[in-house]
């Protein structure tokens, strides 16, 4: 295990698994912990971090591995702004982060890209089918209230870049940063008109929400992928097969279901993780 403030090689007995602060990341961090422990590793899980914090922790050795999204690394960490295919996105981040001592293993088929979602029976958004329609509403002066995570308004792959690409300004008064779970509740009760969701959120199907088409192709691919420090992988070569066995089981429908079990059905992250690992034959 890497201790905070100290960077050193992990041993087979000790690994630190990082994770971010939303449901999907809490689940994937817990599944990783349980899976690695079932293979004989001792794991210290440190989840609940912000995106930049967990990435910094990986780079400085406070965390040995965590699951990141290809689009996040491409834009947020490597400042690449050109439009790339999913395959090229993965290849580029694998190369650029490899130069920093970070190894991207085989990606899953789960693409947790951003998605602008609206509910039915809302006069402000009923006629919308695309993000261009949303932009037109803002440009026409319609007060469309947008719920977002705390990070989304500050990210180039979030609201900043979205407004540039589609040529609109939501306006500070119309943007409400909040916990994503609260945002879905607010959308349901009419306090919000649009939510900047993540495509694998369990509430999308459960609430029968409509995804606005990203008709200008702004949002990149966000393939959920295990990323390990090279020195840790060199010391523990079994990690690749273990983590890629989990990666191979994940896609959009699987993650939507697991997220819904936590966010909608109110099951614990631990129970959902154990159930999936067992049903998948991984544990």
C-alpha positions, 0 to 999 in steps of 0.5 A, a space after each residue: 500500500 502506498 502511504 499518503 505523502 510517500 511514493 513507493 512500490 506496492 507489494 503483492 500484499 498491499 495495494 491502495 485503490 482510489 475512486 471518485 465520489 459518485 455512485 459508479 466510482 464507489 461501485 467500481 472501487 468496491 468491486 476492485 477491492 473485493 476482487 483483489 482481496 479474493 486473489 490474495 491482495 490486501 487492499 486499502 480503499 480510498 474513494 470519495 475523491 474529486 477527479 483532479 485529487 485522485 489523479 494527483 494521488 495516482 501520480 504521486 504514489 498515494 494511490 496505486 490504481 483506480 478506474 478513469 475515463 478515457 475522455 477525462 484523461 484526454 481533455 482534463 489531464 492531457 489538454 487534447 482538444 482535437 476530436 478523436 474516435 473512441 479507439 484513437 482516444 484510448 490510444 492517445 491517453 495510453 501513450 501520453 499517460 504511459 510517458 508519466 508512468 501510468 499504464 492504461 489496461 484494456 478498457 471496458 465497453 462502459 462509456 460514461 459520457 456526459 448526457 443532457 437529460 430532460 423529463 417528460 411533460 415539461 413545457 420548457 423542454 418538451 420540444 427539445 431533441 438535441 443539445 442545439 435545441 437546448 442552446 436555442 432556448 437559452 439564446 432565446 432568453 428562456 430560463 432553463 434551469 440546469 442541474 450539474 455536478 460541482 465539477 461540470 461547470 468548471 470543465 473544458 469537457 463540461 459546460 465551458 466547452 459545451 457552451 463554446 461548441 454550441 454557441 450559448 451561455 446558460 448564465 449563472 442564475 440558471 446553473 445549479 451545481 449539486 449532488 447528482 442524486 439530488 439533481 435527479 430528484 429536483 428534475 422529477 419535482 420540477 425544480 430543474 429542467 435539464 440535468 447534465 447526467 452521465 450516460 450510465 446513470 441508473 436513474 435515466 431508465 428508471 425515471 424514463 428520461 430523454 437524452 438530448 442528442 449531442 448533435 455536434 459531437 462535443 462529448 468525447 468517449 469516456 470508456 471506464 478503464 483501470 489505470 495502474 502505476 507502472 512500478 506497481 504493475 511491474 511488482 504485481 504482474 497478476 494485476 493486469 489479468 485480474 483487472 481486465 477480467 472485471 473490465 471485460 464484464 462491464 458495458 453501459 447496460 451493466 453499469 446502468 443496472 448496478 448504479 440503479 441498484 444503489 441509487 434507485 433500489 437503495 442497496 448498499 455499494 458493498 452488496 451490489 459489488 459482491 452480487 455482481 462479482 459472484 453472478 459474473 463468476 469472478 469471485 
